[in-house]
Amino acid sequence: MSEEKSIFTRIIEGEIPCFKIFENEYVYSFLDINPVCPGHVLVIPKEPASYLHELSPESSSELGKALPRICKSIIEITGASNYNVIQNNGSEAGQTVFHVHFHIIPKYPESTHSFTWKTVKLDKKAALELSQKISDNIE
Ligand code: AMP
């Protein structure tokens, strides 16, 4: 974790302005400054963790509770019944701000953005080994 305050910690502390959506003891939410489309919202923990796997159980649980409430409000207010929730970890995964954040991005009938990727067929033998290893490693 970086020693320097992230831009999002500075937003939480009121040093940098934002269009605030939600705040409680653990969670903060505001409009993305460079939205993909209207209603593109960021939801962040107040805990200054860089990556999702570093978050405390308290922050994770509060984020989990806040996300559906904020999604519900966004779709009711924007009229977009479809949306994506995206969360990037690491620069190669597209992360540019190293403070955990979830993007909520509405998808309107006229939206042209897409989040697609190429897939391969799952190899059953490798899948069995990998799923067991990951499962056994969960703390
Ligand atoms: P990511 O690429 O997943 O790290 O996303 C970081 C997001 O933070 C981008 O979509 C930026 O537009 C957004 N962002 C950066 N600075 C600000 C800011 N001051 N206020 C609101 N959103 C911001």
Backbone and ligand atoms as CSV (ligand in chain L), in Angstrom:
chain,resi,resn,atom,element,x,y,z
A,1,MET,N,N,0.848,-1.201,0.000
A,1,MET,CA,C,0.000,0.000,0.000
A,1,MET,C,C,0.891,1.262,0.000
A,2,SER,N,N,0.558,2.234,-0.846
A,2,SER,CA,C,1.367,3.446,-0.931
A,2,SER,C,C,1.179,4.312,0.321
A,3,GLU,N,N,2.249,5.012,0.724
A,3,GLU,CA,C,2.193,5.890,1.909
A,3,GLU,C,C,1.436,7.175,1.566
A,4,GLU,N,N,1.521,7.564,0.273
A,4,GLU,CA,C,0.903,8.815,-0.152
A,4,GLU,C,C,-0.616,8.672,-0.222
A,5,LYS,N,N,-1.324,9.759,0.165
A,5,LYS,CA,C,-2.793,9.719,0.101
A,5,LYS,C,C,-3.236,9.605,-1.352
A,6,SER,N,N,-4.182,8.707,-1.631
A,6,SER,CA,C,-4.702,8.611,-2.991
A,6,SER,C,C,-5.656,9.780,-3.243
A,7,ILE,N,N,-5.912,10.032,-4.506
A,7,ILE,CA,C,-6.852,11.100,-4.874
A,7,ILE,C,C,-8.230,10.823,-4.244
A,8,PHE,N,N,-8.576,9.542,-4.088
A,8,PHE,CA,C,-9.881,9.215,-3.515
A,8,PHE,C,C,-9.912,9.480,-2.009
A,9,THR,N,N,-8.794,9.268,-1.309
A,9,THR,CA,C,-8.749,9.628,0.121
A,9,THR,C,C,-8.900,11.141,0.250
A,10,ARG,N,N,-8.293,11.866,-0.676
A,10,ARG,CA,C,-8.407,13.332,-0.635
A,10,ARG,C,C,-9.842,13.772,-0.923
A,11,ILE,N,N,-10.558,13.011,-1.740
A,11,ILE,CA,C,-11.981,13.307,-1.975
A,11,ILE,C,C,-12.777,13.033,-0.700
A,12,ILE,N,N,-12.533,11.861,-0.075
A,12,ILE,CA,C,-13.246,11.504,1.160
A,12,ILE,C,C,-13.024,12.582,2.220
A,13,GLU,N,N,-11.793,13.090,2.298
A,13,GLU,CA,C,-11.460,14.078,3.333
A,13,GLU,C,C,-11.899,15.492,2.955
A,14,GLY,N,N,-12.506,15.657,1.780
A,14,GLY,CA,C,-13.054,16.953,1.381
A,14,GLY,C,C,-12.026,17.905,0.800
A,15,GLU,N,N,-10.790,17.388,0.575
A,15,GLU,CA,C,-9.715,18.221,0.023
A,15,GLU,C,C,-9.950,18.491,-1.464
A,16,ILE,N,N,-10.564,17.501,-2.137
A,16,ILE,CA,C,-10.855,17.621,-3.574
A,16,ILE,C,C,-12.368,17.493,-3.728
A,17,PRO,N,N,-13.004,18.389,-4.494
A,17,PRO,CA,C,-14.463,18.317,-4.621
A,17,PRO,C,C,-14.929,17.136,-5.466
A,18,CYS,N,N,-16.161,16.736,-5.212
A,18,CYS,CA,C,-16.752,15.673,-6.038
A,18,CYS,C,C,-18.264,15.837,-6.006
A,19,PHE,N,N,-18.948,15.089,-6.852
A,19,PHE,CA,C,-20.414,15.062,-6.836
A,19,PHE,C,C,-20.818,13.831,-6.034
A,20,LYS,N,N,-21.037,14.061,-4.735
A,20,LYS,CA,C,-21.254,12.955,-3.797
A,20,LYS,C,C,-22.625,12.307,-3.972
A,21,ILE,N,N,-22.627,10.962,-3.856
A,21,ILE,CA,C,-23.850,10.171,-3.997
A,21,ILE,C,C,-24.248,9.577,-2.645
A,22,PHE,N,N,-23.240,9.114,-1.883
A,22,PHE,CA,C,-23.535,8.338,-0.666
A,22,PHE,C,C,-22.330,8.389,0.253
A,23,GLU,N,N,-22.615,8.387,1.577
A,23,GLU,CA,C,-21.524,8.269,2.552
A,23,GLU,C,C,-22.055,7.630,3.820
A,24,ASN,N,N,-21.290,6.658,4.361
A,24,ASN,CA,C,-21.521,6.196,5.726
A,24,ASN,C,C,-20.155,6.017,6.386
A,25,GLU,N,N,-20.098,5.295,7.482
A,25,GLU,CA,C,-18.837,5.179,8.222
A,25,GLU,C,C,-17.723,4.511,7.397
A,26,TYR,N,N,-18.093,3.606,6.481
A,26,TYR,CA,C,-17.103,2.792,5.751
A,26,TYR,C,C,-17.019,3.060,4.256
A,27,VAL,N,N,-18.065,3.635,3.703
A,27,VAL,CA,C,-18.199,3.695,2.233
A,27,VAL,C,C,-18.442,5.129,1.772
A,28,TYR,N,N,-17.941,5.442,0.579
A,28,TYR,CA,C,-18.149,6.765,-0.022
A,28,TYR,C,C,-18.456,6.529,-1.509
A,29,SER,N,N,-19.282,7.376,-2.087
A,29,SER,CA,C,-19.637,7.189,-3.494
A,29,SER,C,C,-19.866,8.537,-4.162
A,30,PHE,N,N,-19.434,8.629,-5.421
A,30,PHE,CA,C,-19.518,9.905,-6.142
A,30,PHE,C,C,-19.494,9.638,-7.652
A,31,LEU,N,N,-19.851,10.662,-8.423
A,31,LEU,CA,C,-19.834,10.537,-9.885
A,31,LEU,C,C,-18.405,10.466,-10.392
A,32,ASP,N,N,-18.148,9.584,-11.377
A,32,ASP,CA,C,-16.846,9.547,-12.046
A,32,ASP,C,C,-16.654,10.853,-12.818
A,33,ILE,N,N,-15.449,11.413,-12.719
A,33,ILE,CA,C,-15.184,12.707,-13.359
A,33,ILE,C,C,-15.101,12.588,-14.893
A,34,ASN,N,N,-14.818,11.387,-15.392
A,34,ASN,CA,C,-14.765,11.139,-16.849
A,34,ASN,C,C,-15.706,9.986,-17.173
A,35,PRO,N,N,-17.012,10.254,-17.112
A,35,PRO,CA,C,-17.969,9.153,-17.229
A,35,PRO,C,C,-17.999,8.508,-18.612
A,36,VAL,N,N,-18.229,7.197,-18.616
A,36,VAL,CA,C,-18.484,6.476,-19.863
A,36,VAL,C,C,-19.836,6.939,-20.415
A,37,CYS,N,N,-20.765,7.205,-19.491
A,37,CYS,CA,C,-22.102,7.683,-19.858
A,37,CYS,C,C,-22.729,8.307,-18.609
A,38,PRO,N,N,-23.846,9.019,-18.735
A,38,PRO,CA,C,-24.464,9.629,-17.559
A,38,PRO,C,C,-24.819,8.572,-16.510
A,39,GLY,N,N,-24.522,8.873,-15.257
A,39,GLY,CA,C,-24.828,7.936,-14.173
A,39,GLY,C,C,-23.673,7.002,-13.845
A,40,HIS,N,N,-22.490,7.223,-14.449
A,40,HIS,CA,C,-21.279,6.426,-14.138
A,40,HIS,C,C,-20.810,6.867,-12.738
A,41,VAL,N,N,-20.929,5.932,-11.813
A,41,VAL,CA,C,-20.687,6.228,-10.398
A,41,VAL,C,C,-19.543,5.368,-9.874
A,42,LEU,N,N,-18.752,5.911,-8.961
A,42,LEU,CA,C,-17.715,5.141,-8.274
A,42,LEU,C,C,-18.137,4.903,-6.829
A,43,VAL,N,N,-17.891,3.705,-6.343
A,43,VAL,CA,C,-18.180,3.360,-4.942
A,43,VAL,C,C,-16.867,2.883,-4.336
A,44,ILE,N,N,-16.461,3.513,-3.237
A,44,ILE,CA,C,-15.139,3.210,-2.664
A,44,ILE,C,C,-15.238,2.966,-1.162
A,45,PRO,N,N,-14.284,2.180,-0.626
A,45,PRO,CA,C,-14.223,2.075,0.830
A,45,PRO,C,C,-13.475,3.293,1.373
A,46,LYS,N,N,-13.754,3.678,2.599
A,46,LYS,CA,C,-12.942,4.744,3.202
A,46,LYS,C,C,-11.558,4.202,3.553
A,47,GLU,N,N,-11.467,2.907,3.797
A,47,GLU,CA,C,-10.179,2.265,4.072
A,47,GLU,C,C,-9.282,2.427,2.830
A,48,PRO,N,N,-8.039,2.912,3.023
A,48,PRO,CA,C,-7.223,3.227,1.849
A,48,PRO,C,C,-6.478,2.040,1.264
A,49,ALA,N,N,-7.147,0.937,0.975
A,49,ALA,CA,C,-6.493,-0.226,0.371
A,49,ALA,C,C,-6.382,-0.020,-1.131
A,50,SER,N,N,-5.269,-0.499,-1.708
A,50,SER,CA,C,-5.078,-0.359,-3.158
A,50,SER,C,C,-5.878,-1.403,-3.929
A,51,TYR,N,N,-5.909,-2.635,-3.388
A,51,TYR,CA,C,-6.508,-3.764,-4.112
A,51,TYR,C,C,-7.623,-4.414,-3.298
A,52,LEU,N,N,-8.561,-5.007,-4.011
A,52,LEU,CA,C,-9.730,-5.613,-3.364
A,52,LEU,C,C,-9.338,-6.649,-2.303
A,53,HIS,N,N,-8.314,-7.480,-2.632
A,53,HIS,CA,C,-7.957,-8.561,-1.697
A,53,HIS,C,C,-7.302,-8.048,-0.414
A,54,GLU,N,N,-6.986,-6.742,-0.359
A,54,GLU,CA,C,-6.370,-6.190,0.856
A,54,GLU,C,C,-7.400,-5.640,1.840
A,55,LEU,N,N,-8.655,-5.582,1.420
A,55,LEU,CA,C,-9.684,-4.943,2.249
A,55,LEU,C,C,-10.021,-5.743,3.507
A,56,SER,N,N,-10.329,-5.037,4.579
A,56,SER,CA,C,-10.756,-5.678,5.825
A,56,SER,C,C,-12.160,-6.256,5.643
A,57,PRO,N,N,-12.525,-7.258,6.457
A,57,PRO,CA,C,-13.877,-7.811,6.388
A,57,PRO,C,C,-14.958,-6.743,6.616
A,58,GLU,N,N,-14.686,-5.780,7.488
A,58,GLU,CA,C,-15.693,-4.734,7.764
A,58,GLU,C,C,-15.962,-3.903,6.513
A,59,SER,N,N,-14.875,-3.436,5.866
A,59,SER,CA,C,-15.050,-2.617,4.657
A,59,SER,C,C,-15.708,-3.426,3.550
A,60,SER,N,N,-15.268,-4.694,3.403
A,60,SER,CA,C,-15.829,-5.534,2.328
A,60,SER,C,C,-17.314,-5.715,2.524
A,61,SER,N,N,-17.678,-5.989,3.754
A,61,SER,CA,C,-19.086,-6.238,4.037
A,61,SER,C,C,-19.932,-4.978,3.828
A,62,GLU,N,N,-19.407,-3.839,4.251
A,62,GLU,CA,C,-20.159,-2.591,4.062
A,62,GLU,C,C,-20.264,-2.224,2.575
A,63,LEU,N,N,-19.194,-2.500,1.813
A,63,LEU,CA,C,-19.256,-2.243,0.361
A,63,LEU,C,C,-20.321,-3.129,-0.275
A,64,GLY,N,N,-20.314,-4.390,0.150
A,64,GLY,CA,C,-21.305,-5.339,-0.375
A,64,GLY,C,C,-22.727,-4.903,-0.094
A,65,LYS,N,N,-22.924,-4.268,1.056
A,65,LYS,CA,C,-24.279,-3.800,1.398
A,65,LYS,C,C,-24.642,-2.534,0.621
A,66,ALA,N,N,-23.659,-1.658,0.425
A,66,ALA,CA,C,-23.949,-0.367,-0.224
A,66,ALA,C,C,-24.153,-0.514,-1.737
A,67,LEU,N,N,-23.386,-1.411,-2.364
A,67,LEU,CA,C,-23.423,-1.486,-3.832
A,67,LEU,C,C,-24.827,-1.708,-4.409
A,68,PRO,N,N,-25.571,-2.715,-3.930
A,68,PRO,CA,C,-26.913,-2.903,-4.524
A,68,PRO,C,C,-27.846,-1.709,-4.282
A,69,ARG,N,N,-27.687,-1.042,-3.134
A,69,ARG,CA,C,-28.550,0.123,-2.843
A,69,ARG,C,C,-28.256,1.244,-3.835
A,70,ILE,N,N,-26.961,1.449,-4.119
A,70,ILE,CA,C,-26.585,2.533,-5.031
A,70,ILE,C,C,-26.983,2.167,-6.473
A,71,CYS,N,N,-26.775,0.899,-6.842
A,71,CYS,CA,C,-27.201,0.447,-8.190
A,71,CYS,C,C,-28.695,0.686,-8.376
A,72,LYS,N,N,-29.478,0.334,-7.366
A,72,LYS,CA,C,-30.936,0.473,-7.449
A,72,LYS,C,C,-31.318,1.937,-7.674
A,73,SER,N,N,-30.668,2.820,-6.936
A,73,SER,CA,C,-30.972,4.240,-7.086
A,73,SER,C,C,-30.589,4.727,-8.487
A,74,ILE,N,N,-29.413,4.280,-8.973
A,74,ILE,CA,C,-28.964,4.724,-10.312
A,74,ILE,C,C,-29.951,4.279,-11.389
A,75,ILE,N,N,-30.382,3.011,-11.350
A,75,ILE,CA,C,-31.274,2.565,-12.434
A,75,ILE,C,C,-32.646,3.237,-12.325
A,76,GLU,N,N,-33.090,3.496,-11.094
A,76,GLU,CA,C,-34.389,4.167,-10.945
A,76,GLU,C,C,-34.325,5.609,-11.443
A,77,ILE,N,N,-33.221,6.275,-11.163
A,77,ILE,CA,C,-33.127,7.698,-11.533
A,77,ILE,C,C,-32.765,7.881,-13.008
A,78,THR,N,N,-31.868,7.027,-13.547
A,78,THR,CA,C,-31.446,7.223,-14.951
A,78,THR,C,C,-32.395,6.555,-15.942
A,79,GLY,N,N,-33.129,5.553,-15.475
A,79,GLY,CA,C,-34.009,4.819,-16.394
A,79,GLY,C,C,-33.283,3.712,-17.138
A,80,ALA,N,N,-31.970,3.544,-16.849
A,80,ALA,CA,C,-31.202,2.461,-17.490
A,80,ALA,C,C,-31.440,1.189,-16.691
A,81,SER,N,N,-32.071,0.201,-17.298
A,81,SER,CA,C,-32.324,-1.017,-16.515
A,81,SER,C,C,-31.144,-1.978,-16.584
A,82,ASN,N,N,-30.208,-1.709,-17.480
A,82,ASN,CA,C,-29.013,-2.547,-17.605
A,82,ASN,C,C,-27.800,-1.758,-17.111
A,83,TYR,N,N,-26.859,-2.459,-16.527
A,83,TYR,CA,C,-25.635,-1.783,-16.066
A,83,TYR,C,C,-24.542,-2.810,-15.824
A,84,ASN,N,N,-23.284,-2.323,-15.790
A,84,ASN,CA,C,-22.139,-3.166,-15.444
A,84,ASN,C,C,-21.514,-2.645,-14.153
A,85,VAL,N,N,-21.025,-3.569,-13.352
A,85,VAL,CA,C,-20.226,-3.203,-12.174
A,85,VAL,C,C,-18.824,-3.734,-12.449
A,86,ILE,N,N,-17.857,-2.817,-12.466
A,86,ILE,CA,C,-16.496,-3.192,-12.862
A,86,ILE,C,C,-15.514,-2.761,-11.781
A,87,GLN,N,N,-14.530,-3.603,-11.534
A,87,GLN,CA,C,-13.582,-3.302,-10.457
A,87,GLN,C,C,-12.199,-3.753,-10.911
A,88,ASN,N,N,-11.304,-2.812,-11.185
A,88,ASN,CA,C,-9.986,-3.130,-11.731
A,88,ASN,C,C,-8.934,-3.204,-10.625
A,89,ASN,N,N,-8.052,-4.208,-10.724
A,89,ASN,CA,C,-6.962,-4.349,-9.753
A,89,ASN,C,C,-5.641,-4.482,-10.493
A,90,GLY,N,N,-4.773,-3.482,-10.360
A,90,GLY,CA,C,-3.462,-3.513,-11.008
A,90,GLY,C,C,-3.483,-2.799,-12.349
A,91,SER,N,N,-2.357,-2.162,-12.689
A,91,SER,CA,C,-2.336,-1.339,-13.899
A,91,SER,C,C,-2.599,-2.161,-15.159
A,92,GLU,N,N,-2.107,-3.407,-15.192
A,92,GLU,CA,C,-2.354,-4.215,-16.394
A,92,GLU,C,C,-3.818,-4.616,-16.517
A,93,ALA,N,N,-4.543,-4.507,-15.418
A,93,ALA,CA,C,-5.990,-4.779,-15.437
A,93,ALA,C,C,-6.785,-3.486,-15.624
A,94,GLY,N,N,-6.072,-2.384,-15.897
A,94,GLY,CA,C,-6.772,-1.135,-16.186
A,94,GLY,C,C,-6.932,-0.189,-15.007
A,95,GLN,N,N,-6.319,-0.526,-13.872
A,95,GLN,CA,C,-6.470,0.343,-12.690
A,95,GLN,C,C,-5.549,1.557,-12.817
A,96,THR,N,N,-6.119,2.727,-12.633
A,96,THR,CA,C,-5.310,3.957,-12.692
A,96,THR,C,C,-5.271,4.667,-11.349
A,97,VAL,N,N,-6.266,4.429,-10.495
A,97,VAL,CA,C,-6.270,5.021,-9.148
A,97,VAL,C,C,-6.134,3.878,-8.152
A,98,PHE,N,N,-5.059,3.936,-7.347
A,98,PHE,CA,C,-4.755,2.790,-6.487
A,98,PHE,C,C,-5.397,2.936,-5.109
A,99,HIS,N,N,-6.693,2.998,-5.155
A,99,HIS,CA,C,-7.572,2.998,-3.983
A,99,HIS,C,C,-8.787,2.213,-4.480
A,100,VAL,N,N,-9.126,1.118,-3.807
A,100,VAL,CA,C,-10.205,0.231,-4.294
A,100,VAL,C,C,-11.429,1.033,-4.723
A,101,HIS,N,N,-11.969,0.710,-5.887
A,101,HIS,CA,C,-13.200,1.362,-6.337
A,101,HIS,C,C,-13.978,0.447,-7.267
A,102,PHE,N,N,-15.281,0.530,-7.166
A,102,PHE,CA,C,-16.201,-0.168,-8.060
A,102,PHE,C,C,-16.815,0.867,-8.983
A,103,HIS,N,N,-16.769,0.588,-10.296
A,103,HIS,CA,C,-17.472,1.432,-11.256
A,103,HIS,C,C,-18.879,0.860,-11.414
A,104,ILE,N,N,-19.892,1.707,-11.351
A,104,ILE,CA,C,-21.242,1.300,-11.765
A,104,ILE,C,C,-21.519,2.081,-13.046
A,105,ILE,N,N,-21.690,1.346,-14.148
A,105,ILE,CA,C,-21.825,2.002,-15.457
A,105,ILE,C,C,-23.142,1.593,-16.111
A,106,PRO,N,N,-24.101,2.531,-16.163
A,106,PRO,CA,C,-25.375,2.215,-16.803
A,106,PRO,C,C,-25.179,1.908,-18.288
A,107,LYS,N,N,-26.060,1.067,-18.803
A,107,LYS,CA,C,-26.032,0.758,-20.249
A,107,LYS,C,C,-27.408,1.120,-20.791
A,108,TYR,N,N,-27.457,2.182,-21.579
A,108,TYR,CA,C,-28.714,2.640,-22.173
A,108,TYR,C,C,-28.897,1.956,-23.529
A,109,PRO,N,N,-30.131,1.876,-24.027
A,109,PRO,CA,C,-30.332,1.253,-25.344
A,109,PRO,C,C,-29.425,1.867,-26.410
A,110,GLU,N,N,-29.145,3.169,-26.286
A,110,GLU,CA,C,-28.326,3.846,-27.296
A,110,GLU,C,C,-26.821,3.816,-26.974
A,111,SER,N,N,-26.427,3.206,-25.839
A,111,SER,CA,C,-25.000,3.175,-25.465
A,111,SER,C,C,-24.211,2.346,-26.464
A,112,THR,N,N,-23.015,2.824,-26.778
A,112,THR,CA,C,-22.173,2.078,-27.732
A,112,THR,C,C,-21.002,1.392,-27.029
A,113,HIS,N,N,-20.786,1.688,-25.740
A,113,HIS,CA,C,-19.644,1.064,-25.057
A,113,HIS,C,C,-19.912,-0.424,-24.821
A,114,SER,N,N,-18.817,-1.206,-24.752
A,114,SER,CA,C,-18.986,-2.627,-24.450
A,114,SER,C,C,-17.774,-3.121,-23.672
A,115,PHE,N,N,-17.965,-4.161,-22.908
A,115,PHE,CA,C,-16.887,-4.787,-22.141
A,115,PHE,C,C,-16.863,-6.246,-22.587
A,116,THR,N,N,-16.039,-6.536,-23.570
A,116,THR,CA,C,-16.033,-7.901,-24.107
A,116,THR,C,C,-14.625,-8.471,-24.033
A,117,TRP,N,N,-14.524,-9.777,-24.012
A,117,TRP,CA,C,-13.210,-10.428,-24.030
A,117,TRP,C,C,-13.329,-11.755,-24.752
A,118,LYS,N,N,-12.144,-12.218,-25.217
A,118,LYS,CA,C,-12.105,-13.505,-25.919
A,118,LYS,C,C,-12.078,-14.617,-24.885
A,119,THR,N,N,-12.742,-15.711,-25.166
A,119,THR,CA,C,-12.745,-16.840,-24.235
A,119,THR,C,C,-12.147,-18.074,-24.895
A,120,VAL,N,N,-11.774,-19.044,-24.063
A,120,VAL,CA,C,-11.315,-20.343,-24.591
A,120,VAL,C,C,-12.166,-21.421,-23.928
A,121,LYS,N,N,-12.143,-22.642,-24.472
A,121,LYS,CA,C,-12.902,-23.730,-23.870
A,121,LYS,C,C,-12.165,-24.209,-22.619
A,122,LEU,N,N,-12.921,-24.434,-21.549
A,122,LEU,CA,C,-12.309,-24.868,-20.285
A,122,LEU,C,C,-11.773,-26.292,-20.424
A,123,ASP,N,N,-10.487,-26.465,-20.051
A,123,ASP,CA,C,-9.880,-27.796,-20.050
A,123,ASP,C,C,-10.243,-28.463,-18.724
A,124,LYS,N,N,-10.975,-29.568,-18.745
A,124,LYS,CA,C,-11.559,-30.147,-17.527
A,124,LYS,C,C,-10.497,-30.608,-16.525
A,125,LYS,N,N,-9.394,-31.193,-17.025
A,125,LYS,CA,C,-8.346,-31.706,-16.130
A,125,LYS,C,C,-7.658,-30.528,-15.414
A,126,ALA,N,N,-7.282,-29.510,-16.199
A,126,ALA,CA,C,-6.637,-28.326,-15.620
A,126,ALA,C,C,-7.604,-27.600,-14.690
A,127,ALA,N,N,-8.879,-27.572,-15.059
A,127,ALA,CA,C,-9.882,-26.876,-14.260
A,127,ALA,C,C,-10.045,-27.523,-12.891
A,128,LEU,N,N,-10.024,-28.851,-12.865
A,128,LEU,CA,C,-10.182,-29.571,-11.604
A,128,LEU,C,C,-9.017,-29.248,-10.661
A,129,GLU,N,N,-7.816,-29.275,-11.232
A,129,GLU,CA,C,-6.616,-28.995,-10.425
A,129,GLU,C,C,-6.629,-27.549,-9.916
A,130,LEU,N,N,-6.927,-26.628,-10.823
A,130,LEU,CA,C,-6.904,-25.199,-10.472
A,130,LEU,C,C,-7.987,-24.858,-9.457
A,131,SER,N,N,-9.185,-25.369,-9.671
A,131,SER,CA,C,-10.279,-25.035,-8.745
A,131,SER,C,C,-9.980,-25.573,-7.349
A,132,GLN,N,N,-9.375,-26.768,-7.284
A,132,GLN,CA,C,-9.053,-27.331,-5.967
A,132,GLN,C,C,-7.967,-26.515,-5.277
A,133,LYS,N,N,-6.945,-26.121,-6.043
A,133,LYS,CA,C,-5.843,-25.343,-5.468
A,133,LYS,C,C,-6.333,-24.007,-4.914
A,134,ILE,N,N,-7.156,-23.310,-5.719
A,134,ILE,CA,C,-7.658,-21.994,-5.279
A,134,ILE,C,C,-8.555,-22.193,-4.061
A,135,SER,N,N,-9.390,-23.191,-4.115
A,135,SER,CA,C,-10.299,-23.457,-2.999
A,135,SER,C,C,-9.517,-23.737,-1.714
A,136,ASP,N,N,-8.494,-24.590,-1.799
A,136,ASP,CA,C,-7.714,-24.942,-0.608
A,136,ASP,C,C,-6.928,-23.759,-0.061
A,137,ASN,N,N,-6.645,-22.780,-0.933
A,137,ASN,CA,C,-5.811,-21.639,-0.523
A,137,ASN,C,C,-6.620,-20.509,0.108
A,138,ILE,N,N,-7.947,-20.577,0.059
A,138,ILE,CA,C,-8.778,-19.498,0.617
A,138,ILE,C,C,-8.629,-19.457,2.135
A,139,GLU,N,N,-8.246,-18.274,2.636
A,139,GLU,CA,C,-8.017,-18.150,4.090
A,139,GLU,C,C,-9.312,-17.864,4.819
L,1,AMP,P1,P,-9.695,2.874,-12.857
L,1,AMP,O1,O,-9.181,3.056,-14.249
L,1,AMP,O2,O,-10.515,1.636,-12.661
L,1,AMP,O3,O,-8.587,2.984,-11.826
L,1,AMP,O4,O,-10.702,4.066,-12.628
L,1,AMP,C1,C,-10.379,5.266,-12.007
L,1,AMP,C2,C,-11.521,6.199,-12.275
L,1,AMP,O5,O,-11.411,7.301,-11.405
L,1,AMP,C3,C,-11.548,6.759,-13.699
L,1,AMP,O6,O,-12.764,6.376,-14.338
L,1,AMP,C4,C,-11.448,8.265,-13.495
L,1,AMP,O7,O,-12.238,8.993,-14.396
L,1,AMP,C5,C,-11.933,8.414,-12.063
L,1,AMP,N1,N,-11.424,9.614,-11.387
L,1,AMP,C6,C,-10.145,10.016,-11.296
L,1,AMP,N2,N,-10.068,11.162,-10.596
L,1,AMP,C7,C,-11.335,11.482,-10.230
L,1,AMP,C8,C,-11.915,12.548,-9.498
L,1,AMP,N3,N,-11.182,13.547,-8.998
L,1,AMP,N4,N,-13.255,12.556,-9.316
L,1,AMP,C9,C,-14.014,11.558,-9.826
L,1,AMP,N5,N,-13.523,10.521,-10.519
L,1,AMP,C10,C,-12.196,10.479,-10.732
